[in-house]
Amino acid sequence: MYLTTSEIDTERVALTAYDLWKSYGNRTVVSGVSFTLNPGEILGLLGPNGAGKTTTVGMLYGAVVPSRGFVQLGQYQVHSQGQKVRFSMGIVTQEDNLDPDFTVFENLVVFAHHYRITGKSARKRAGELLERVGLQDYAQRRIDELSGGLKRRLVLARALINHPQVVFLDEPTTGLDPDARQDFWKLVIHLKNQGCGVLLTTHYMDEAQRLCDRLILLQQGKVIDEGTPDQLIERTVGKELVEIEGISEDILQQLATQYGTWYRTFGSNYLIALPIDNPQALWKELNTIPSVSLSRRSTNLEDVFLRLTGTSLD
């Protein structure tokens, strides 16, 4: 079920976005986005709905033409040398868009023709990939006989038909059950380990924290922060939070000022961060204040989004 070294070209190149902008009329949806996706790296592009993720990803693989800036894969520019670049990219979209008229095996063989892989070579490649993603026993099944998790594996296999340098995963595990998500994660990690660059968009914070080496946070088309998951969490929200209900906001504001920390609303409750250098002092004082409920927990990526954007990714 894992990818082998022979499947992936050993000479790897980076994908770089240079000052990407995209406007539709007077409406700007992406503003000055720049970053590099390195070989053997999983880079997460995260943001709430309307943040510009889909447009940015579209510019990265050539489906959307930037209003300004450009994207480069190795020595080639994506939009001016698209045919050469296309042969080095694999794309897993949110929709499966598999052909229901073909079997699992035939879906791969037919798709291989887009990359000038035909005949015996196409059949060999299809067989190799079905084995890699654990679908060899489903080769002659129709698409409507597959579960959601099996379909996602097939879409990933299809994206790898051309030995890509870079793979784009757009919400790849949406709608999958926990076991199917775990299986898909293993495939992605092994793809990374073979030196492929992977760009991931997801609404699942556990997925981003588990898979991504680095994260880029988008809001209103702009990069508002980037770093490893741990770096973003610690510098943005600290290490621990307290969820509290039934306390005056005036009191929380005074405590936040006194202890040099931050607080914000969280539904009908509040969150207040415990200072990294001395968390116990604030925790003890909070326990002396009458409240309906009080709980202490570790911070996570969802807290980062709540603080930076005022919204979650749900």
C-alpha positions as a printed NumPy array, in Angstrom:
array([[  0.   ,   0.   ,   0.   ],
       [  3.07 ,   2.28 ,   0.063],
       [  4.967,   4.103,  -2.665],
       [  8.383,   2.842,  -3.648],
       [ 11.458,   4.846,  -4.517],
       [ 11.392,   3.652,  -8.12 ],
       [  8.048,   5.383,  -8.649],
       [  9.369,   8.845,  -7.899],
       [ 12.025,  10.745,  -9.829],
       [ 15.119,  11.189,  -7.673],
       [ 15.788,  14.722,  -8.914],
       [ 13.329,  16.912,  -7.054],
       [ 12.485,  20.578,  -7.537],
       [ 10.662,  23.21 ,  -5.494],
       [  7.387,  24.95 ,  -6.319],
       [  7.566,  28.688,  -5.648],
       [  4.801,  31.289,  -5.677],
       [  6.01 ,  34.846,  -6.281],
       [  3.756,  37.727,  -5.171],
       [  0.482,  36.221,  -6.385],
       [ -2.505,  38.523,  -6.822],
       [ -5.909,  37.777,  -8.266],
       [ -8.736,  40.213,  -8.885],
       [-12.14 ,  39.847, -10.475],
       [-13.185,  43.306, -11.555],
       [-12.793,  45.565,  -8.532],
       [-12.751,  42.65 ,  -6.092],
       [ -9.337,  41.376,  -5.026],
       [ -9.45 ,  37.817,  -3.67 ],
       [ -5.715,  37.08 ,  -3.322],
       [ -3.179,  39.728,  -2.301],
       [  0.597,  39.257,  -2.496],
       [  0.888,  35.57 ,  -1.59 ],
       [  4.466,  34.221,  -1.735],
       [  5.928,  30.938,  -0.478],
       [  7.976,  27.892,  -1.475],
       [  6.962,  24.234,  -1.301],
       [ 10.129,  22.173,  -0.938],
       [ 10.674,  18.58 ,  -2.088],
       [  9.746,  16.075,   0.618],
       [  7.592,  18.62 ,   2.472],
       [  3.888,  18.731,   3.279],
       [  2.728,  22.353,   3.288],
       [ -0.722,  23.17 ,   4.609],
       [ -2.719,  26.086,   3.207],
       [ -5.39 ,  26.906,   5.765],
       [ -8.049,  29.539,   6.146],
       [-11.771,  30.063,   6.745],
       [-14.25 ,  29.965,   3.884],
       [-13.648,  32.878,   1.528],
       [ -9.989,  33.244,   2.526],
       [ -8.74 ,  32.7  ,  -1.033],
       [ -7.472,  29.12 ,  -0.7  ],
       [ -9.195,  27.719,  -3.771],
       [ -8.082,  30.612,  -5.96 ],
       [ -4.508,  30.365,  -4.67 ],
       [ -4.328,  26.622,  -5.305],
       [ -5.813,  27.155,  -8.763],
       [ -3.021,  29.607,  -9.57 ],
       [ -0.411,  27.149,  -8.293],
       [ -1.339,  24.396, -10.726],
       [ -2.307,  26.651, -13.622],
       [ -6.115,  26.559, -13.624],
       [ -6.354,  30.242, -12.607],
       [ -4.254,  32.956, -14.255],
       [ -2.779,  35.432, -11.742],
       [ -3.494,  39.121, -12.151],
       [  0.064,  39.674, -10.988],
       [  2.977,  37.485,  -9.958],
       [  3.888,  34.007, -11.168],
       [  4.443,  30.405, -10.087],
       [  7.566,  28.438, -10.882],
       [  8.263,  24.694, -10.675],
       [ 11.978,  24.124, -11.013],
       [ 13.07 ,  26.012, -14.129],
       [  9.576,  26.281, -15.614],
       [  6.907,  28.928, -15.086],
       [  3.489,  27.365, -14.593],
       [  1.436,  29.718, -16.75 ],
       [  3.815,  30.365, -19.641],
       [  5.173,  26.806, -19.872],
       [  2.087,  24.944, -18.718],
       [  2.435,  21.83 , -20.856],
       [  5.867,  21.004, -19.477],
       [  4.774,  21.752, -15.902],
       [  1.578,  19.711, -16.159],
       [  3.595,  16.527, -16.567],
       [  5.209,  17.153, -13.157],
       [  2.014,  17.748, -11.166],
       [ -0.662,  15.551,  -9.633],
       [ -4.   ,  16.942,  -8.452],
       [ -6.548,  15.488,  -6.039],
       [ -9.639,  17.69 ,  -6.096],
       [-12.541,  17.692,  -3.636],
       [-14.699,  15.905,  -6.203],
       [-13.828,  12.334,  -7.116],
       [-14.852,  12.863, -10.8  ],
       [-14.062,   9.23 , -11.572],
       [-15.646,   7.794, -14.711],
       [-18.515,   5.467, -13.715],
       [-18.465,   3.798, -17.151],
       [-15.03 ,   2.279, -16.489],
       [-13.669,  -0.156, -13.953],
       [-11.135,   0.902, -11.315],
       [ -8.283,  -0.369, -13.518],
       [ -9.677,   1.257, -16.659],
       [ -9.985,   4.631, -14.936],
       [ -6.227,   4.687, -14.448],
       [ -5.369,   3.358, -17.896],
       [ -7.559,   5.926, -19.657],
       [ -6.25 ,   8.768, -17.489],
       [ -2.672,   7.759, -18.288],
       [ -3.314,   8.659, -21.93 ],
       [ -3.404,  12.343, -20.925],
       [  0.293,  11.986, -20.101],
       [  1.159,  10.041, -23.256],
       [  1.382,   6.792, -21.31 ],
       [ -0.394,   4.222, -23.459],
       [ -0.698,   0.523, -24.183],
       [  1.391,  -1.863, -22.14 ],
       [  3.071,   1.01 , -20.237],
       [ -0.304,   2.386, -19.127],
       [ -1.531,  -1.027, -17.979],
       [  1.698,  -1.657, -16.094],
       [  1.573,   1.722, -14.382],
       [ -2.083,   1.256, -13.431],
       [ -1.337,  -2.127, -11.89 ],
       [  1.605,  -0.734,  -9.926],
       [ -0.457,   2.092,  -8.493],
       [ -3.417,  -0.074,  -7.542],
       [ -1.038,  -2.238,  -5.556],
       [  0.582,   0.804,  -3.929],
       [ -2.743,   2.175,  -2.67 ],
       [ -4.146,  -1.224,  -1.72 ],
       [ -6.763,  -1.49 ,  -4.469],
       [ -5.397,  -4.434,  -6.432],
       [ -8.341,  -6.607,  -5.359],
       [-10.783,  -3.989,  -6.687],
       [ -9.268,  -3.628, -10.177],
       [-12.345,  -4.945, -12.012],
       [-14.936,  -3.28 ,  -9.779],
       [-17.135,  -0.438, -10.995],
       [-16.764,   2.946,  -9.348],
       [-20.208,   2.817,  -7.734],
       [-19.132,  -0.344,  -5.895],
       [-16.42 ,   1.522,  -3.973],
       [-16.737,   3.161,  -0.566],
       [-15.785,   6.809,  -0.127],
       [-12.402,   5.875,   1.308],
       [-11.59 ,   3.539,  -1.594],
       [-12.578,   6.208,  -4.103],
       [-10.191,   8.684,  -2.486],
       [ -7.372,   6.143,  -2.732],
       [ -8.149,   5.7  ,  -6.419],
       [ -8.142,   9.464,  -6.993],
       [ -4.728,   9.647,  -5.326],
       [ -3.452,   6.782,  -7.496],
       [ -4.733,   8.637, -10.549],
       [ -2.873,  11.78 ,  -9.47 ],
       [  0.356,   9.761,  -9.318],
       [  0.044,   8.216, -12.778],
       [  2.675,  10.603, -14.207],
       [  5.29 ,  10.336, -11.407],
       [  4.603,  13.925, -10.239],
       [  7.094,  16.193,  -8.517],
       [  4.302,  18.012,  -6.661],
       [  0.88 ,  16.766,  -5.557],
       [ -2.038,  19.038,  -4.642],
       [ -4.519,  17.619,  -2.134],
       [ -7.656,  19.76 ,  -1.892],
       [ -9.753,  18.67 ,   1.117],
       [ -8.777,  15.043,   0.395],
       [-10.476,  13.355,   3.368],
       [-13.734,  15.315,   3.575],
       [-16.578,  12.92 ,   4.338],
       [-14.366,   9.937,   5.17 ],
       [-14.744,   7.912,   8.364],
       [-11.838,   7.943,  10.869],
       [-10.338,   4.643,   9.667],
       [-10.389,   5.738,   6.022],
       [ -8.794,   9.057,   6.964],
       [ -5.986,   7.263,   8.799],
       [ -5.355,   5.028,   5.78 ],
       [ -5.187,   8.046,   3.488],
       [ -2.793,   9.838,   5.86 ],
       [ -0.372,   6.907,   5.648],
       [ -0.318,   7.169,   1.867],
       [  0.4  ,  10.898,   2.022],
       [  3.206,  10.489,   4.557],
       [  4.884,   7.813,   2.461],
       [  4.544,  10.014,  -0.616],
       [  6.365,  12.761,   1.268],
       [  9.039,  10.317,   2.394],
       [  9.807,   9.544,  -1.247],
       [ 10.646,  13.225,  -1.821],
       [  7.418,  14.515,  -3.335],
       [  6.225,  17.997,  -2.386],
       [  2.624,  17.957,  -1.128],
       [  0.339,  20.97 ,  -0.799],
       [ -2.663,  20.246,   1.425],
       [ -5.829,  22.202,   2.08 ],
       [ -8.066,  20.889,   4.85 ],
       [-10.692,  21.924,   7.367],
       [ -9.57 ,  19.218,   9.791],
       [ -7.167,  20.679,  12.338],
       [ -5.993,  17.264,  13.527],
       [ -5.118,  16.437,   9.922],
       [ -3.12 ,  19.636,   9.484],
       [ -1.318,  19.173,  12.792],
       [ -0.552,  15.509,  12.072],
       [  0.588,  15.808,   8.451],
       [  1.987,  19.266,   7.797],
       [  5.62 ,  20.295,   8.212],
       [  4.623,  23.934,   7.746],
       [  1.372,  25.873,   7.629],
       [  0.367,  29.059,   5.839],
       [ -2.658,  30.839,   7.262],
       [ -4.798,  32.869,   4.865],
       [ -7.464,  35.432,   5.636],
       [ -9.141,  37.693,   3.09 ],
       [ -6.607,  36.655,   0.496],
       [ -3.53 ,  37.55 ,   2.545],
       [ -0.972,  35.482,   4.446],
       [ -1.449,  36.382,   8.098],
       [  1.062,  33.924,   9.569],
       [  3.155,  30.871,   8.749],
       [  5.345,  28.359,  10.523],
       [  5.319,  24.822,  11.861],
       [  2.139,  23.775,  13.691],
       [  3.907,  23.94 ,  17.067],
       [  5.42 ,  27.354,  16.323],
       [  2.068,  28.828,  15.322],
       [  0.304,  27.432,  18.359],
       [  2.835,  28.556,  20.96 ],
       [  3.497,  32.046,  19.657],
       [ -0.151,  32.806,  18.865],
       [ -2.115,  31.271,  21.747],
       [  0.463,  29.908,  24.181],
       [  0.48 ,  26.394,  25.62 ],
       [ -2.685,  26.246,  27.744],
       [ -6.12 ,  27.824,  27.777],
       [ -8.948,  27.998,  30.263],
       [-12.541,  27.719,  29.056],
       [-14.807,  29.546,  31.461],
       [-18.541,  30.153,  31.694],
       [-20.523,  32.449,  33.926],
       [-17.962,  35.163,  34.609],
       [-18.044,  38.878,  33.856],
       [-16.073,  40.018,  30.828],
       [-14.86 ,  42.999,  32.867],
       [-13.157,  40.614,  35.28 ],
       [-11.502,  38.7  ,  32.446],
       [-10.291,  41.918,  30.885],
       [ -8.706,  42.962,  34.182],
       [ -7.056,  39.555,  34.612],
       [ -5.738,  39.541,  31.042],
       [ -4.163,  42.951,  31.585],
       [ -2.762,  41.972,  34.974],
       [ -1.145,  38.758,  33.734],
       [ -0.12 ,  40.016,  30.293],
       [ -2.241,  37.529,  28.402],
       [ -5.323,  37.527,  26.134],
       [ -8.927,  36.402,  26.227],
       [-11.797,  36.196,  23.756],
       [-15.378,  35.003,  23.494],
       [-15.954,  31.348,  22.63 ],
       [-19.612,  30.801,  21.825],
       [-21.437,  31.698,  25.031],
       [-18.235,  31.161,  27.041],
       [-14.78 ,  32.732,  27.184],
       [-11.228,  31.595,  26.585],
       [ -8.297,  33.028,  28.485],
       [ -4.692,  31.989,  27.902],
       [ -2.493,  30.944,  30.79 ],
       [  0.902,  32.728,  30.711],
       [  3.67 ,  30.39 ,  29.548],
       [  6.12 ,  31.531,  32.228],
       [  3.74 ,  31.184,  35.186],
       [  0.451,  29.459,  34.336],
       [ -0.386,  28.418,  37.893],
       [ -0.829,  31.934,  39.265],
       [ -3.693,  32.828,  36.913],
       [ -5.191,  29.348,  37.175],
       [ -5.357,  29.61 ,  40.968],
       [ -6.949,  33.066,  40.822],
       [ -9.568,  31.899,  38.31 ],
       [-10.502,  29.115,  40.714],
       [-11.325,  31.689,  43.398],
       [-13.851,  33.475,  41.157],
       [-17.419,  32.118,  41.106],
       [-18.269,  30.616,  37.702],
       [-20.593,  28.061,  36.14 ],
       [-17.781,  25.973,  34.65 ],
       [-14.013,  26.131,  34.468],
       [-11.74 ,  23.79 ,  32.49 ],
       [ -8.059,  23.835,  31.574],
       [ -6.657,  22.318,  28.383],
       [ -3.778,  22.4  ,  25.909],
       [ -3.974,  24.794,  22.988],
       [ -4.423,  23.646,  19.384],
       [ -4.64 ,  24.968,  15.833],
       [ -8.338,  25.717,  16.161],
       [ -7.449,  28.192,  18.919],
       [ -4.951,  29.84 ,  16.578],
       [ -7.701,  30.446,  14.043],
       [-10.144,  31.667,  16.636],
       [ -7.67 ,  34.257,  17.828],
       [ -6.302,  35.376,  14.458],
       [ -9.471,  35.346,  12.391],
       [-12.319,  35.3  ,  14.895],
       [-13.693,  32.167,  13.25 ],
       [-13.122,  28.435,  13.099],
       [-12.611,  26.208,  10.069],
       [-15.805,  24.214,  10.568]])
